[in-house]
Amino acid sequence: MPEAETRTLTSTPALLASLDPLLREWLPRQRWFAGKGRPVTGFSLVAATELLPAAGPPDGRSDRPGLLHVLVRAHQPAVPAPGAPELPGDCYQLLIGVREALPPRLAPALIGHVRQGPLTGRTVYDALYDTRPAEVVLEALRSRARVGGLRFERDPGQEIRTGLAPRLMTGEQSNSSVVYGDRFILKVLRRIVPGVNPDLELPLALARAGCPRVPAPTGWMVADLAGETWVLGVLQPYVQGAADGWELALRELAKGEDFTGEARELGRATAEVHTALARALPTVTLGRSHLEQLVAGMAERLEQAVHAVPALLPYAPGLRSAYTALGALAAEGRTWTAQRVHGDLHLGQCLRSPTGRWSLIDFEGEPARPLAERRLPQPAARDVAGMLRSFDYAEHAADAPPPGWAAACRAAFCTGYARAGGVDPRTDPVLLRACETDKAVYEVVYEARHRPDWLSVPMSAVRRLAAPEPV
C-alpha cells in the first residue's frame, strides 16, 4: 500500500459529527446490527483510520474514492422504553467509502450525504461494495501493512496474488464477506470485541493439527488499541463451486431427493474436526461442580427467555427437566469431557465441494454470547445438537418435505459421527437432550426478535423436548 495513500485521521470528533446523523438511520437497517428494537441515541468513536485519502474539499474527481476504517460504539437504551437508561452498546466495524457522487452501481451501498464536518459535501457508503476499496484491503493483507492501529497479517506460506477482482457476497446476517477472484474469501467481522476471536484461533489451531476439514487462514486483520487486540477479519481460501449445506438440503428437499448420505458425511466431518480440536487444544473433565455451573447457565438462559418470549411459559417446567436430569447424573458421579467446539454449528456453516467433500467454516460461535463464554471448552454434544436442530429447520423450510426427512437425517448424522469419532452421540441421551433444549431456547429468543415468521420452528422443538418422554 503506497505510503501517500495512508494516513490516520486526527479530527476524530469532527468526523463523528459528520457521520452521526447518517449512521443513526443506516446502521439499524443492516442485517448484522445486533441492537434491533432499541433506538440508537448516539455514538462514541473507538478508532478511525484513513486507508485512502478522504478529507479535504471536493475537487471534481469523483472517480477516486476515499476509504475510512471506523470502529464505532452505538449507544442504546437498555430496553426499548421511554426514560430507560442509556448504555454504551456494541462496537461495530465500518469500512466507509467517500465519494463526491455515488455511481448507480453503488446505490445499494449508500449511507448518506454529509452536511457537516470534514466530509461536508461528500457521499459516504459501505465501501465493501466498491472495487477499489476492497482491493486496498487485500493489498494491505498481501503486503502485511501497518496503518495507524491497524495491522494486516498473513501466513508466509500462502501467496496472495495481485489483480484478484473482488465481489461482495450478499446473503449473510452477522458479518460481511468479499470474494477475491474465486481464490480467497475475506470475512469482515461487524460486531467486534477485544480478545482472542475463535474465528481465527480455531482455524489456526486446526491448520497446525493438519485437519483438512477447515480452510486454513491465509491472512487476518487486527487492531491494536489501548493494549488490547481486536480481530477484525479473516482471509481464507475460497472453495470454488461449493454449496453450503443449507442451500444443498433445501435443493434436495425440493426435488424429493434423499439427504441421508450427505448427513452421514457431515457427521463424519464434524467428528474429524472435534477429534482434531481435542488434539490441538486442551480438554477438561467436567465433574459435579462444572456440571452444576453448566446446568445453572442453561436454567438462567431459560428464565431469561421466558421473560422475553411469554409463549415459552407453559413449556418451562418440561424444558427445565432436561437440565435437572443432567445435573442428577453429575450428582451421581458421572463425568464428561469438554473441549473447544465450533459453537454455532448448522447446515449453513458447512460447505460441500464439487468433489463431495464437506468442510466446516465460521468458528465465531453464537455472536450474542460473550466472547469469554464462546471460548470455554464445551461438550462436543453442543455442536451435534446444533446440527440436529438445523435438520429440523430445513424440513420446516421446505414446501412439502417427505415424511420423517429430519428424523432420518438426524439419525444418519449421528451414525456418521460415530463411525469417525468412535462415540455415538445418541448413547448419551440426557446430555444431548439438555444441549438441544438449550439451543432451541436460544432459537426461540432469536426468532422472536429477528424473524417472527420463523418462531414456529423452534417452538415445535420446544413442545417435543418439553414432553415427558421426548422423541
Helices and strands as residue ranges (DSSP letters): G 3-5, H 12-26, G 27-29, E 42-52, E 66-77, E 86-99, G 104-109, E 110-113, E 123-126, G 127-129, H 131-143, E 146-147, E 150-154, E 166-169, E 175-180, E 184-189, E 191-192, H 198-208, E 219-225, E 228-237, E 243-244, H 245-255, H 260-280, E 284-286, H 288-308, G 310-315, H 316-331, E 336-338, G 347-349, E 350-352, E 358-360, H 371-374, H 381-397, H 405-421, G 425-427, H 429-450, G 452-454, H 456-465
